[in-house]
Amino acid sequence: MAGLLDPRELAKLDHATLYRMRAQAAADQALQDQLAGYEHRAFAREATAENPLLALPIAVATPLYQAAKLLPSSQSRSRPGWGQMGQGLLGVGEGLLGAFNRR
């Protein structure tokens, strides 16, 4: 199923939709890994657009979260990855653009 999802469409989805998709794909590790980056991106985009002061904390937390997934105690649904980190940082940038375009 993971190969059937269009990255261009996933990039447009909101955080709540992606969160529900991940909940429904609980047992499919490949799908979890694919959706995770887009979910992180949507979260960062929406949070930063709502409050641009969150841009720096989210940008700092994004790579730290991926590193934390390497710990044996991690209970993350997805495996760590550069792609997820990139998606999260991209979301911060999109959120800032959205916040400043609304003004």
Stockholm file with secondary structure:
# STOCKHOLM 1.0

chainA/1-103         MAGLLDPRELAKLDHATLYRMRAQAAADQALQDQLAGYEHRAFAREATAENPLLALPIAVATPLYQAAKLLPSSQSRSRPGWGQMGQGLLGVGEGLLGAFNRR
#=GR chainA/1-103 SS CGGGSCHHHHTTSCHHHHHHHHHHTTTCHHHHHHHHHHHHHHHHHHHHHHCGGGHHHHHHHHHHHHHHTTSTTCCCSSCCCHHHHHHHHHHHHHHHHHHHHCC
#=GC SS_cons         CGGGSCHHHHTTSCHHHHHHHHHHTTTCHHHHHHHHHHHHHHHHHHHHHHCGGGHHHHHHHHHHHHHHTTSTTCCCSSCCCHHHHHHHHHHHHHHHHHHHHCC
//
